[in-house]
Amino acid sequence: MLLEEFEALVDNKIGPEAYEKIETVYMWHPSISDTKGKEQIAYLYTEFEMQVIADMLPRAQKLMGIKMQVDALKVQIRTLEKTAKKISNL
């Protein structure tokens, strides 16, 4: 979701720093739905402003970091599998 789209949903201007936090929670927090996430994050912001987003941010950041580590490990596994295949085909 883009900043402009979120601003339209909440009918309010949001600064880039605040939106970065909102987007992190929107993308990574496990309580935000894949299908209704835009409406959920807009509701949270409209009803509770940045306080609830700030409270949710550490969990979202932690999950984001874990998923990034998993992705990096998957790349390493694929690289090792390719190397093993090359070695076994010698």
WOLIN-V637400 format. One record per residue. N is the residue number from 1. RES is the residue in three letters. OMEGA is omega in whole degrees, -180 to 180 (NA if undefined). Layout:
# WOLIN-V637400
N_RES_OMEGA, N_RES_OMEGA
This chain:
# WOLIN-V637400
1_MET_179, 2_LEU_178, 3_LEU_-178, 4_GLU_179, 5_GLU_179, 6_PHE_179, 7_GLU_178, 8_ALA_180, 9_LEU_-176, 10_VAL_180, 11_ASP_-177, 12_ASN_174, 13_LYS_-178, 14_ILE_177, 15_GLY_-178, 16_PRO_179, 17_GLU_178, 18_ALA_-178, 19_TYR_178, 20_GLU_178, 21_LYS_179, 22_ILE_-179, 23_GLU_178, 24_THR_178, 25_VAL_-180, 26_TYR_-175, 27_MET_-166, 28_TRP_-176, 29_HIS_-176, 30_PRO_179, 31_SER_-180, 32_ILE_-176, 33_SER_174, 34_ASP_-176, 35_THR_-178, 36_LYS_-175, 37_GLY_-179, 38_LYS_180, 39_GLU_-180, 40_GLN_-177, 41_ILE_177, 42_ALA_178, 43_TYR_-179, 44_LEU_-180, 45_TYR_-178, 46_THR_-176, 47_GLU_-170, 48_PHE_-178, 49_GLU_-171, 50_MET_-176, 51_GLN_-179, 52_VAL_177, 53_ILE_179, 54_ALA_179, 55_ASP_-179, 56_MET_-173, 57_LEU_-178, 58_PRO_179, 59_ARG_179, 60_ALA_179, 61_GLN_180, 62_LYS_179, 63_LEU_177, 64_MET_179, 65_GLY_179, 66_ILE_-180, 67_LYS_177, 68_MET_177, 69_GLN_178, 70_VAL_179, 71_ASP_179, 72_ALA_178, 73_LEU_177, 74_LYS_177, 75_VAL_178, 76_GLN_179, 77_ILE_179, 78_ARG_179, 79_THR_179, 80_LEU_178, 81_GLU_177, 82_LYS_179, 83_THR_179, 84_ALA_179, 85_LYS_178, 86_LYS_-178, 87_ILE_-177, 88_SER_179, 89_ASN_-179, 90_LEU_NA
